Amino acid sequence: MKKHGMKLKDYVLRLDQWIPKHWAEKTASELEKKEIWARHTYYNSKTKEFKSLNAEKELDVTWDDDHLTYKQELYHLIWKAIEKYILIEKIGGETFSFWNGFSKIRFNRYRKNQIMSKHVDHIKSLFPGEPKGIPILSILGALNDNYTGGELIMFDKTKIELNAGDVVIFPSNFLYPHLIKPVKKGTRYSFISWCY
Protein backbone atom coordinates (compact mmCIF):
# COMPACT_ATOMS: atom_id res chain seq x y z
CA MET A 1 0.00 0.00 0.00
CA LYS A 2 1.28 3.46 -0.92
CA LYS A 3 1.25 5.96 1.89
CA HIS A 4 2.88 9.14 0.57
CA GLY A 5 2.59 11.05 -2.67
CA MET A 6 -0.69 9.48 -3.75
CA LYS A 7 -2.77 11.24 -6.39
CA LEU A 8 -6.57 11.29 -6.61
CA LYS A 9 -6.56 8.54 -9.25
CA ASP A 10 -4.58 6.32 -6.87
CA TYR A 11 -7.66 6.07 -4.65
CA VAL A 12 -9.70 4.42 -7.43
CA LEU A 13 -9.50 0.64 -7.15
CA ARG A 14 -10.47 -1.50 -10.11
CA LEU A 15 -11.18 -5.18 -9.42
CA ASP A 16 -11.30 -7.12 -12.68
CA GLN A 17 -13.67 -10.10 -12.69
CA TRP A 18 -14.37 -9.61 -8.97
CA ILE A 19 -17.81 -11.10 -9.56
CA PRO A 20 -17.85 -14.33 -11.57
CA LYS A 21 -19.00 -13.41 -15.07
CA HIS A 22 -21.83 -15.98 -15.08
CA TRP A 23 -23.21 -14.49 -11.82
CA ALA A 24 -23.10 -11.00 -13.31
CA GLU A 25 -24.71 -12.05 -16.59
CA LYS A 26 -27.40 -14.10 -14.81
CA THR A 27 -28.25 -11.06 -12.67
CA ALA A 28 -28.43 -8.84 -15.79
CA SER A 29 -30.76 -11.33 -17.51
CA GLU A 30 -33.01 -11.44 -14.42
CA LEU A 31 -33.10 -7.63 -14.27
CA GLU A 32 -34.01 -7.55 -17.97
CA LYS A 33 -37.28 -9.30 -17.08
CA LYS A 34 -38.09 -6.86 -14.26
CA GLU A 35 -41.06 -4.66 -15.15
CA ILE A 36 -40.94 -1.98 -12.45
CA TRP A 37 -38.16 0.59 -12.68
CA ALA A 38 -38.10 4.23 -11.53
CA ARG A 39 -36.47 7.17 -13.26
CA HIS A 40 -33.31 8.28 -11.45
CA THR A 41 -33.58 11.57 -9.55
CA TYR A 42 -31.24 13.79 -7.55
CA TYR A 43 -32.13 15.45 -4.27
CA ASN A 44 -31.98 19.24 -4.31
CA SER A 45 -31.30 20.31 -0.71
CA LYS A 46 -32.34 23.91 -1.44
CA THR A 47 -35.80 23.06 -2.77
CA LYS A 48 -36.07 19.82 -0.75
CA GLU A 49 -37.28 18.00 -3.87
CA PHE A 50 -36.15 15.02 -5.89
CA LYS A 51 -35.69 15.98 -9.53
CA SER A 52 -34.06 14.61 -12.62
CA LEU A 53 -31.32 16.76 -14.14
CA ASN A 54 -32.04 15.43 -17.62
CA ALA A 55 -35.51 13.96 -17.22
CA GLU A 56 -35.73 12.49 -20.69
CA LYS A 57 -32.24 10.96 -20.57
CA GLU A 58 -31.58 9.81 -17.00
CA LEU A 59 -31.21 6.12 -16.26
CA ASP A 60 -33.74 3.84 -14.57
CA VAL A 61 -33.14 2.36 -11.10
CA THR A 62 -34.49 -0.35 -8.82
CA TRP A 63 -33.47 -1.34 -5.30
CA ASP A 64 -32.39 -4.68 -3.89
CA ASP A 65 -34.53 -7.21 -5.78
CA ASP A 66 -35.22 -10.23 -3.55
CA HIS A 67 -35.75 -12.53 -6.53
CA LEU A 68 -32.19 -12.44 -7.86
CA THR A 69 -30.34 -15.75 -7.87
CA TYR A 70 -26.98 -14.34 -6.73
CA LYS A 71 -28.14 -11.55 -4.43
CA GLN A 72 -26.44 -12.87 -1.27
CA GLU A 73 -23.26 -13.65 -3.18
CA LEU A 74 -23.19 -10.07 -4.50
CA TYR A 75 -23.50 -8.74 -0.94
CA HIS A 76 -20.64 -10.97 0.21
CA LEU A 77 -18.39 -9.81 -2.65
CA ILE A 78 -19.21 -6.14 -1.97
CA TRP A 79 -18.15 -6.65 1.66
CA LYS A 80 -14.90 -8.32 0.52
CA ALA A 81 -14.24 -5.50 -1.98
CA ILE A 82 -14.65 -2.87 0.74
CA GLU A 83 -12.30 -4.82 3.02
CA LYS A 84 -9.75 -5.07 0.22
CA TYR A 85 -9.98 -1.33 -0.46
CA ILE A 86 -9.77 -0.23 3.15
CA LEU A 87 -7.48 -2.80 4.75
CA ILE A 88 -5.16 -3.92 1.95
CA GLU A 89 -5.01 -1.73 -1.12
CA LYS A 90 -5.67 1.93 -0.42
CA ILE A 91 -5.95 3.13 3.15
CA GLY A 92 -4.92 0.69 5.84
CA GLY A 93 -7.41 -0.14 8.58
CA GLU A 94 -5.47 1.55 11.36
CA THR A 95 -6.34 5.03 10.06
CA PHE A 96 -9.81 4.25 8.70
CA SER A 97 -11.75 2.25 11.25
CA PHE A 98 -14.93 4.33 11.49
CA TRP A 99 -16.99 2.88 8.64
CA ASN A 100 -20.27 1.22 9.64
CA GLY A 101 -21.41 -0.89 6.71
CA PHE A 102 -22.81 -0.47 3.24
CA SER A 103 -26.16 0.29 1.67
CA LYS A 104 -28.60 -1.97 -0.07
CA ILE A 105 -27.71 -2.61 -3.68
CA ARG A 106 -29.23 -0.29 -6.24
CA PHE A 107 -29.44 -1.69 -9.75
CA ASN A 108 -29.10 0.65 -12.72
CA ARG A 109 -30.51 0.22 -16.23
CA TYR A 110 -29.35 2.39 -19.12
CA ARG A 111 -31.25 1.95 -22.35
CA LYS A 112 -30.35 3.63 -25.65
CA ASN A 113 -29.45 7.32 -25.14
CA GLN A 114 -29.79 7.13 -21.34
CA ILE A 115 -27.09 8.67 -19.15
CA MET A 116 -26.18 9.58 -15.62
CA SER A 117 -25.37 13.26 -15.32
CA LYS A 118 -22.12 14.38 -13.72
CA HIS A 119 -22.41 14.16 -9.93
CA VAL A 120 -20.76 13.07 -6.68
CA ASP A 121 -22.21 10.52 -4.25
CA HIS A 122 -21.57 12.27 -0.91
CA ILE A 123 -25.20 12.94 0.08
CA LYS A 124 -27.25 11.60 2.97
CA SER A 125 -30.42 11.10 0.93
CA LEU A 126 -28.66 8.75 -1.47
CA PHE A 127 -30.03 5.46 -0.21
CA PRO A 128 -33.47 4.64 1.21
CA GLY A 129 -34.52 2.96 4.43
CA GLU A 130 -32.44 2.29 7.49
CA PRO A 131 -29.70 2.52 8.46
CA LYS A 132 -28.87 5.93 7.03
CA GLY A 133 -25.41 7.27 6.52
CA ILE A 134 -23.35 9.60 4.39
CA PRO A 135 -21.49 7.63 1.70
CA ILE A 136 -17.71 7.58 1.99
CA LEU A 137 -16.98 4.96 -0.68
CA SER A 138 -18.88 4.12 -3.87
CA ILE A 139 -18.82 0.51 -5.08
CA LEU A 140 -19.88 0.21 -8.72
CA GLY A 141 -20.14 -3.13 -10.52
CA ALA A 142 -20.77 -4.04 -14.17
CA LEU A 143 -23.31 -6.79 -14.80
CA ASN A 144 -23.04 -7.03 -18.58
CA ASP A 145 -20.90 -5.79 -21.45
CA ASN A 146 -23.05 -6.53 -24.51
CA TYR A 147 -23.80 -2.87 -25.27
CA THR A 148 -21.93 0.06 -26.80
CA GLY A 149 -21.40 3.49 -25.29
CA GLY A 150 -22.29 3.95 -21.62
CA GLU A 151 -18.70 4.67 -20.56
CA LEU A 152 -17.90 5.59 -16.95
CA ILE A 153 -16.03 8.92 -16.96
CA MET A 154 -14.15 10.24 -13.93
CA PHE A 155 -12.12 13.43 -13.51
CA ASP A 156 -13.82 14.91 -16.62
CA LYS A 157 -11.89 12.80 -19.13
CA THR A 158 -10.71 9.49 -17.63
CA LYS A 159 -12.65 6.63 -19.24
CA ILE A 160 -12.98 3.48 -17.13
CA GLU A 161 -13.91 0.45 -19.23
CA LEU A 162 -15.87 -2.15 -17.28
CA ASN A 163 -16.58 -5.70 -18.39
CA ALA A 164 -19.22 -7.97 -16.84
CA GLY A 165 -18.05 -8.84 -13.32
CA ASP A 166 -15.68 -5.88 -12.89
CA VAL A 167 -16.00 -3.64 -9.85
CA VAL A 168 -14.58 -0.18 -9.23
CA ILE A 169 -14.41 1.51 -5.80
CA PHE A 170 -13.69 5.19 -5.21
CA PRO A 171 -14.31 7.87 -2.56
CA SER A 172 -17.82 9.36 -2.66
CA ASN A 173 -16.72 12.94 -1.94
CA PHE A 174 -16.54 16.08 -4.08
CA LEU A 175 -13.10 15.17 -5.48
CA TYR A 176 -14.58 12.23 -7.43
CA PRO A 177 -17.20 13.54 -9.85
CA HIS A 178 -18.30 10.96 -12.38
CA LEU A 179 -20.87 10.37 -15.09
CA ILE A 180 -22.08 7.75 -17.54
CA LYS A 181 -22.04 8.64 -21.24
CA PRO A 182 -25.08 7.80 -23.40
CA VAL A 183 -25.63 4.16 -24.30
CA LYS A 184 -25.54 3.86 -28.09
CA LYS A 185 -26.76 0.29 -28.56
CA GLY A 186 -28.15 -2.37 -26.22
CA THR A 187 -28.89 -2.02 -22.50
CA ARG A 188 -26.26 -1.46 -19.80
CA TYR A 189 -26.90 -3.06 -16.38
CA SER A 190 -24.82 -2.22 -13.33
CA PHE A 191 -25.13 -1.98 -9.57
CA ILE A 192 -24.03 0.54 -6.98
CA SER A 193 -23.68 0.37 -3.22
CA TRP A 194 -22.21 2.88 -0.79
CA CYS A 195 -20.00 2.28 2.22
CA TYR A 196 -20.90 4.69 5.06
C-alpha positions as CSV (number, residue, x, y, z in Angstrom):
1,M,0.0,0.0,0.0
2,K,1.3,3.5,-0.9
3,K,1.3,6.0,1.9
4,H,2.9,9.1,0.6
5,G,2.6,11.0,-2.7
6,M,-0.7,9.5,-3.7
7,K,-2.8,11.2,-6.4
8,L,-6.6,11.3,-6.6
9,K,-6.6,8.5,-9.3
10,D,-4.6,6.3,-6.9
11,Y,-7.7,6.1,-4.7
12,V,-9.7,4.4,-7.4
13,L,-9.5,0.6,-7.1
14,R,-10.5,-1.5,-10.1
15,L,-11.2,-5.2,-9.4
16,D,-11.3,-7.1,-12.7
17,Q,-13.7,-10.1,-12.7
18,W,-14.4,-9.6,-9.0
19,I,-17.8,-11.1,-9.6
20,P,-17.8,-14.3,-11.6
21,K,-19.0,-13.4,-15.1
22,H,-21.8,-16.0,-15.1
23,W,-23.2,-14.5,-11.8
24,A,-23.1,-11.0,-13.3
25,E,-24.7,-12.1,-16.6
26,K,-27.4,-14.1,-14.8
27,T,-28.3,-11.1,-12.7
28,A,-28.4,-8.8,-15.8
29,S,-30.8,-11.3,-17.5
30,E,-33.0,-11.4,-14.4
31,L,-33.1,-7.6,-14.3
32,E,-34.0,-7.6,-18.0
33,K,-37.3,-9.3,-17.1
34,K,-38.1,-6.9,-14.3
35,E,-41.1,-4.7,-15.1
36,I,-40.9,-2.0,-12.4
37,W,-38.2,0.6,-12.7
38,A,-38.1,4.2,-11.5
39,R,-36.5,7.2,-13.3
40,H,-33.3,8.3,-11.4
41,T,-33.6,11.6,-9.6
42,Y,-31.2,13.8,-7.6
43,Y,-32.1,15.5,-4.3
44,N,-32.0,19.2,-4.3
45,S,-31.3,20.3,-0.7
46,K,-32.3,23.9,-1.4
47,T,-35.8,23.1,-2.8
48,K,-36.1,19.8,-0.7
49,E,-37.3,18.0,-3.9
50,F,-36.1,15.0,-5.9
51,K,-35.7,16.0,-9.5
52,S,-34.1,14.6,-12.6
53,L,-31.3,16.8,-14.1
54,N,-32.0,15.4,-17.6
55,A,-35.5,14.0,-17.2
56,E,-35.7,12.5,-20.7
57,K,-32.2,11.0,-20.6
58,E,-31.6,9.8,-17.0
59,L,-31.2,6.1,-16.3
60,D,-33.7,3.8,-14.6
61,V,-33.1,2.4,-11.1
62,T,-34.5,-0.3,-8.8
63,W,-33.5,-1.3,-5.3
64,D,-32.4,-4.7,-3.9
65,D,-34.5,-7.2,-5.8
66,D,-35.2,-10.2,-3.6
67,H,-35.7,-12.5,-6.5
68,L,-32.2,-12.4,-7.9
69,T,-30.3,-15.8,-7.9
70,Y,-27.0,-14.3,-6.7
71,K,-28.1,-11.5,-4.4
72,Q,-26.4,-12.9,-1.3
73,E,-23.3,-13.7,-3.2
74,L,-23.2,-10.1,-4.5
75,Y,-23.5,-8.7,-0.9
76,H,-20.6,-11.0,0.2
77,L,-18.4,-9.8,-2.7
78,I,-19.2,-6.1,-2.0
79,W,-18.2,-6.7,1.7
80,K,-14.9,-8.3,0.5
81,A,-14.2,-5.5,-2.0
82,I,-14.7,-2.9,0.7
83,E,-12.3,-4.8,3.0
84,K,-9.7,-5.1,0.2
85,Y,-10.0,-1.3,-0.5
86,I,-9.8,-0.2,3.2
87,L,-7.5,-2.8,4.7
88,I,-5.2,-3.9,2.0
89,E,-5.0,-1.7,-1.1
90,K,-5.7,1.9,-0.4
91,I,-5.9,3.1,3.1
92,G,-4.9,0.7,5.8
93,G,-7.4,-0.1,8.6
94,E,-5.5,1.6,11.4
95,T,-6.3,5.0,10.1
96,F,-9.8,4.2,8.7
97,S,-11.8,2.3,11.3
98,F,-14.9,4.3,11.5
99,W,-17.0,2.9,8.6
100,N,-20.3,1.2,9.6
101,G,-21.4,-0.9,6.7
102,F,-22.8,-0.5,3.2
103,S,-26.2,0.3,1.7
104,K,-28.6,-2.0,-0.1
105,I,-27.7,-2.6,-3.7
106,R,-29.2,-0.3,-6.2
107,F,-29.4,-1.7,-9.8
108,N,-29.1,0.7,-12.7
109,R,-30.5,0.2,-16.2
110,Y,-29.4,2.4,-19.1
111,R,-31.3,1.9,-22.4
112,K,-30.4,3.6,-25.6
113,N,-29.5,7.3,-25.1
114,Q,-29.8,7.1,-21.3
115,I,-27.1,8.7,-19.1
116,M,-26.2,9.6,-15.6
117,S,-25.4,13.3,-15.3
118,K,-22.1,14.4,-13.7
119,H,-22.4,14.2,-9.9
120,V,-20.8,13.1,-6.7
121,D,-22.2,10.5,-4.3
122,H,-21.6,12.3,-0.9
123,I,-25.2,12.9,0.1
124,K,-27.2,11.6,3.0
125,S,-30.4,11.1,0.9
126,L,-28.7,8.7,-1.5
127,F,-30.0,5.5,-0.2
128,P,-33.5,4.6,1.2
129,G,-34.5,3.0,4.4
130,E,-32.4,2.3,7.5
131,P,-29.7,2.5,8.5
132,K,-28.9,5.9,7.0
133,G,-25.4,7.3,6.5
134,I,-23.4,9.6,4.4
135,P,-21.5,7.6,1.7
136,I,-17.7,7.6,2.0
137,L,-17.0,5.0,-0.7
138,S,-18.9,4.1,-3.9
139,I,-18.8,0.5,-5.1
140,L,-19.9,0.2,-8.7
141,G,-20.1,-3.1,-10.5
142,A,-20.8,-4.0,-14.2
143,L,-23.3,-6.8,-14.8
144,N,-23.0,-7.0,-18.6
145,D,-20.9,-5.8,-21.5
146,N,-23.1,-6.5,-24.5
147,Y,-23.8,-2.9,-25.3
148,T,-21.9,0.1,-26.8
149,G,-21.4,3.5,-25.3
150,G,-22.3,4.0,-21.6
151,E,-18.7,4.7,-20.6
152,L,-17.9,5.6,-17.0
153,I,-16.0,8.9,-17.0
154,M,-14.2,10.2,-13.9
155,F,-12.1,13.4,-13.5
156,D,-13.8,14.9,-16.6
157,K,-11.9,12.8,-19.1
158,T,-10.7,9.5,-17.6
159,K,-12.6,6.6,-19.2
160,I,-13.0,3.5,-17.1
161,E,-13.9,0.4,-19.2
162,L,-15.9,-2.2,-17.3
163,N,-16.6,-5.7,-18.4
164,A,-19.2,-8.0,-16.8
165,G,-18.0,-8.8,-13.3
166,D,-15.7,-5.9,-12.9
167,V,-16.0,-3.6,-9.8
168,V,-14.6,-0.2,-9.2
169,I,-14.4,1.5,-5.8
170,F,-13.7,5.2,-5.2
171,P,-14.3,7.9,-2.6
172,S,-17.8,9.4,-2.7
173,N,-16.7,12.9,-1.9
174,F,-16.5,16.1,-4.1
175,L,-13.1,15.2,-5.5
176,Y,-14.6,12.2,-7.4
177,P,-17.2,13.5,-9.9
178,H,-18.3,11.0,-12.4
179,L,-20.9,10.4,-15.1
180,I,-22.1,7.8,-17.5
181,K,-22.0,8.6,-21.2
182,P,-25.1,7.8,-23.4
183,V,-25.6,4.2,-24.3
184,K,-25.5,3.9,-28.1
185,K,-26.8,0.3,-28.6
186,G,-28.1,-2.4,-26.2
187,T,-28.9,-2.0,-22.5
188,R,-26.3,-1.5,-19.8
189,Y,-26.9,-3.1,-16.4
190,S,-24.8,-2.2,-13.3
191,F,-25.1,-2.0,-9.6
192,I,-24.0,0.5,-7.0
193,S,-23.7,0.4,-3.2
194,W,-22.2,2.9,-0.8
195,C,-20.0,2.3,2.2
196,Y,-20.9,4.7,5.1
